Amino acid sequence: MENFGRIQEFGERLHARMARAGDEPLGDAEFDELALELFRRQAACMPTLERLAVRRGLNLSNRVPWQQLPAIPTRMFKELDLSCIPEHLRSTYFLSSGTTSEARSRHWHGDESMRLYERSLMTWFHRNHRVERHRFLSLTPDASAAPNSSLVHMFDRFRLSAGCGLDSFFGRIAGDGSWQVDFEGLFNVLKLETRPVFLVGTAFAFVHVLDEMKARGLVFELPAGSRLMETGGYKGRSRVLTKEELHGQMRIGFSVRLEDIVCEYGMSELSSQAYDVLSGGVREFRFPSWARVLLVSPETGREVGEGEVGILRVCDLANTFSVMAVQTEDLAIRTCGGFQLKGRLAEAEPRGCSLMAA
């Protein structure tokens, strides 16, 4: 419990630091210091991390840049108990999306880790979006139907922030466990709503909605100020649309501007999310200042240069109670201020919230 107490103390400090991060972002030197401190504390709780550092030839008593700290592949969340939280203090967990027959990643949380998770979530959300007076609408089920989905939990917090009720969710759980959209309920609301709309869902769910709108000959003129947020990909479960194609159809189908469409990047194994910024016709994802990304070559494991493609690695301080550095199976292009998603590694398993919409 002594090691867990040191994790709790770090979490309290980070929680307070996040509150100031909007006006005072974490700089590189501060991030380096905090990342090394957190890794040391996590290694004391999880011998797996300490052994990995030793195998890499790292001496954690020395200064080690965050880029050199070992990252745990997301698939290891399926096989190992990657949590600093004692079992009797674990209150919930998030599962990676997939079918019931698949092994799925499990990210444990307790009361304190959820408090930090939601501080990270809402601080960065409010920094990027102003939707307090919008009518929130989601293409997913609500939290009672999907209690272990980090995506649904996120959308539920957005709903509460906008002051909307549970009637905002238009996803349903089918008999096979997949997610389906209540088209009739959604379309009835969109026809009558006079407030700006904040409509969120997976990319795959938006394709379903757009296809149904086309079949019915529907085009909506959403009130001025409306925003659409899509997340996730297709994972081989449907026809694939490029971002340009999908956003072009969303723009026409809902009568919004391209800048009113935003993308979110997150996963059950992380506690922070990235949002994209449309600048000069190019979309670029950015995490909050308490998270950093590193793009590494699939062949050499070394950091790639600007404009090159690499595997996305995320160092997320908000993952205080689990594993700070996570190696994803996503490919991205390194940009000056962030990254652009390019897809999945060829050998990676289909995963992500869009699977549930298949």
N, C-alpha and C positions, 0 to 999 in steps of 0.2 A: 504493500500500500504506500510505502514511502516514495517509490518511483512514480506511482500514479499521482500522488500529491504534487510532485514536481511538474507533471503534465498539467494538472489543474491550475497551478500557479501561472504557468505559461499561458494557458487559455484565458485566464482572467486579464492578463496584461494585453494580450492580442485583442480581446474584445474591446477594451478601452481604446486601444490604438486605432482600431477600425473606425471608431466614432469620429476620429480626427482626420482620417485618411482622405476625405473629400477635399479639404483645404490644405492638407499636409501629407501628400502621398509618401509612401515608403521609398526612400532612395536606395540606390544599389548597395551602398555600404551598410545601411541599417538592415536591409533584407538579407545580405550575406551573414551578418552577425546573428540575426534571429533564426535563419535557416540552420546554421550549424548548431546553435544552442538547442533547437527543437529536435534535430536529428540525434544529438547525443542523448536527449531525454527519452526519445522513442526507442533508441537502441538499448537503453537500460531496461525498458519494459519488454522489448521483444528481442530476444537473443538472435533471431534470424537476421535482423538488420545489422547487429554488431558483427556477426560472422561474415556477412556480405561485405561490410566495410573492410574487415581484415583481409578478406580474399582479394579485394581491390588494391591492397597495399596502402590503405589510408590510415593515418595516425590521427584519431579524432581529438587528441590533446593539442594538436597543431591547428593552425588556421587552414580551413579547407573551403574553397569557393563553392557556392551552392551547385554550380554546374558539374562538379566532380562527385557530389554525394550520390550514392547508389539509388536508382529508381526501381520500384517494384512493378513488373508488368501487370496490367489489369487482370489478366487471366489467373494470376496467383490468388486473387480474392476468391476464386472458386475453390481453391485447394487448401489455403492456409487461413488460420484465425488471425487476421491482421488487425488487431485492436489492442489499445492500451487500457481499455476499460475492463475492470474486473467483471466477471460474469454476472454477479448479483446486482450490478449497477447498470446493466444493459437493458434498455427499455424498448428499443425499436431497431429496425434495420431497413435498409433500402436494398432491393434486388435489381440487378441488371435485367433488362427486358429480354424476353425469349419465350420459347415454348416450355410447357411443363416437363417435357422429357429431357430438356437440356440442363446441364450443370450451369448454375447462375451465380454471378458474383454476389457476395453478401457484405455490405458495409454497415457495421454495428454503430449504434448511437446510444447515448444516455442523455439524461436531462441537461447536463452541462455542455455536451458536444452539440446537442440540438440548438441550444441557446446561441452558441458560437456560429453554427451553420446558418441560422436564420439572421444573425447580425450580418454575416458576409453576404447572404442572399439579398436582403432588403437594402442594405447600404449601397451596393453596386447597382441594384435595380433602380432605385430612386435617383441615383446619379445619372442614369442613362435615359430614364423614361419619366414623363409627367402624365400620368393617367388616372389621377385621383378622382376626377369627375367623369370618367368614362364608364360606360356599361361594359363590364367584363363578360366575355363569352369564351368558353373552352370547348374544343372538339374532343376532349378526353372524358373518361368517367370522373366522378368526384372521389374525394379521399376515402370515403367509407367503402367504396367499391374496389379501390386500388390502394390499400393502405401502405404497401411497400414500394410504391413507385416514387422515386425522387422527383420525377417530372410533375406528377399530379400534386405532390406536396408543394412544389414550387408554385404551380398555378393556383393552388388553394390560398397560399399566402398573398399572391397578387390579387385574388378575389377579395380577400379581407381588406387589403390596402385600398381597394376601390370602393369598399362598403357595399358590395353586392352579395346576394344570397346564393344558396346552393342550387337554385334553379338556373344558374349560369352555366352548368355543365351539360353538354349535349352528347357525351360519349356513353355508350352502353357496353356491358360485358356480355358477349355471346356465349352460347353453350360450350363452345370449344375453348373459351378463355380469351379469344381475340377481342379487340376493341372495334365497335361499330359506331356510326354517327346517326343520331336522331335527326334526319333531314327535315322532317315536318316541323318539329319543334324549333329547330334553328332558323329555318326560313321564315316561319311566322314571326319570330322576334326581329329578324333583320328587316322585314317588310315594314314594321311598325315603330321601331326604335328611332327616337329623335335626338338622343344624346350621342356624342361621339362614342364609337365602339372600339374596344380593345379585344380583338379576336385572336386567340392563340391555339396552336395545335401542332402536331407533327406534319412534316412535309407530305407524308403519305396520306394523312387524313385530309389535308387540303386538296390533294388530287381527287380523292373520293368526292369531296364537296363540289369541286369545280366540274367534275364529270356529271354529277347529278344536276347541277345548275344548267349545264349545256343541254342535257337530255330534256329538261323542262323549259328551256328557252328563257332562263332567268338571268338577269343582270341587276345587281343591287347598286344603289347610289348611297353609300354610307355617308353619314353626316360629316361635315368638315372637321378635321382634327382626328379622325379615326385612325387606328394603327392596327397592323397585322403582325403577329410574331410566329415564325415557323422554326421548327427545330428537328433535328434528326434527318436521316436519309431514307433510302428505299431498301437497302440490304438484300437486293435480288428478289424482292417480293412483289414487284409491280413493274410496269413500264417506267423507265428512268427518264426524268426530266432534268435538264441542266438548271442551275439556279436562275439563269436568264429566262428560260422557258417558263419555269414555275412562277417566277415573280411577274413576268409579263402577263400570264393568265390571271394571276391574282389582281394585278393592277386594273385590268379590264373588267374582270368579273365583279369586283367590289367598288370600282370607280374611285381608286385611291392613287396617290403618287408613289413612285418607286421609293422615295425617301420615307414613305409611311410604312414600308415593309422592313422588318428587322429580323435578323437571324440570331438564335441563341445556341451556344455550344456548352454542353455539360454532360455529366455522366454520374451514375450512382456512386462510383469510387471517389469522386471529388466532392469538395464542399463549396467551391466557388464556380461561377459561371462566366463565360465570355460572351459579349455581344459584338455584333459587327457594326462598323461605321462605313457609310457610303460616302466616299470622297473621290471626286473626279471620275465617277462611274465605276470605281473599284471598291469591292467590299473587303474589309479587313477586320478580323476578330481581335479583340483586346480583353484581357483579364484585368481585374483590379490590381492595385499596386502590391497587395499581399500575396500575389501569385505571379510566377514567372514561367515562361515557356522556353524550351530548348528543342531545336529541330536537329536530329542526328541522322546520319547516313545509315540506311539499312545494311550496307556492305561493310563500312568501317567503324560505325558507332561514334564517329566524330561529328562535331557540330558542322552544319552546312552553312554556306554563305548566303547573303541576301539574294533572293531570286531563285534559289535552289530548293529542291524538294527533299524533305526528310520526315522521319517518324516523329510525331509530336510527343514530347515529354513535358509534364506539368509539375512544377514545384509549388504546392498550395499550402501556405501556412495555416489556413483554416482547417486543414486535415490534421489538426493538433492531436486528436485522440486516436488516430489510426496510422496511416503512412503518408508522410509529407510529400515525397516524390513518387509520381506515378507515370509509368511508361504506357502510353496508349497504343492502339493498333491503327491509328489514323495517320494519313499522309497529309502534309501541308507544305505550302510555299512560305519561306521566310520573307517577311517584308520589313520595311524600315521601322514601323511602329507596332507590328503584331504578326499575324499569319493569315493565310487563306487556305481553307480546307480543300483538299483535292480528292479525297476518297479514302478507301481502306486498303491495307496491305492485302495482297492477293491471297495469302494463306490464312487471313484472319477469319474467325467465325462470324456469321451474320449476327449482329446484336444492336442494341439501341432501342429507344422507345418506339421507333417506327415499326419494329417487328410486331408490336402488339396490335397495330392497325391492319395487319395483313389478313 
